[in-house]
Amino acid sequence: MSRTLTETLAWAGDGAAHLRGLMTRMGDEAFGKPSALPGWTRAHVLTHVARNADALMNLLHWARTGEVTPMYSSPEQRNADIESGASRAPAVIREDVVRTSDRLAAAVKAMPKNAWTVVVRNGQGMEIPVGEVGWLRAREMWIHSVDLDVGASFEDFPPPMLRELLDDVTRTLSLRDDAPAVRLVATDRDDVWSVGEEAGAVSVSGPTADLAAWVSGRNRSRALRTDDGSKVPALPAWL
């Protein structure tokens, strides 16, 4: 893991602008249409993006003040807030996404330098330095831009971020007992990633963007190939 706070905050900012542009070009009728995420409309995705900004501001508050403020009060409340928020008018959702994104950016700028190393807990309950907020937001912005299903793809991601995303996802999947042993080989750069033990692993090769989409559960591209000609294996959910 070589990413820096400066890099991740830049990726997050670029991703926010990218998603905002997609959202602005969406007509009102598009909000109620299905997204690429099962059971969610595009309004659900955008509401989630807004609530994620609130959740990350909770972590910044925690690090800045020492007051324990989890990302979400509970998984049930998180889901209820997304569900109710998705029923709002498109104009209200747009304003919510922009307002919360701007508030998060302001909170980041106001963070004391010595607070960035404070340890907090992410949505899965794992302890992380609050400096990971930049990476968490970057992931949200870029991946959910694709999930809106309005033309964005993993090829839009900053190339260095794609490599970090593959590092992150393969590392997480390697901790899963139900993940198959897989070796990912990029055909457009000199990079290899592994899930599980190398011995006996199936090699899957393809462009970096296609590999990232596959391991994050978004798309199994026809550009992906296994070394033995078998079907590209199914992977468990990453998060």
Order of alpha helices (4+ residues) and beta strands (2+ residues): alpha-alpha-alpha-alpha-beta-beta-alpha-alpha-beta-beta-beta-alpha-beta
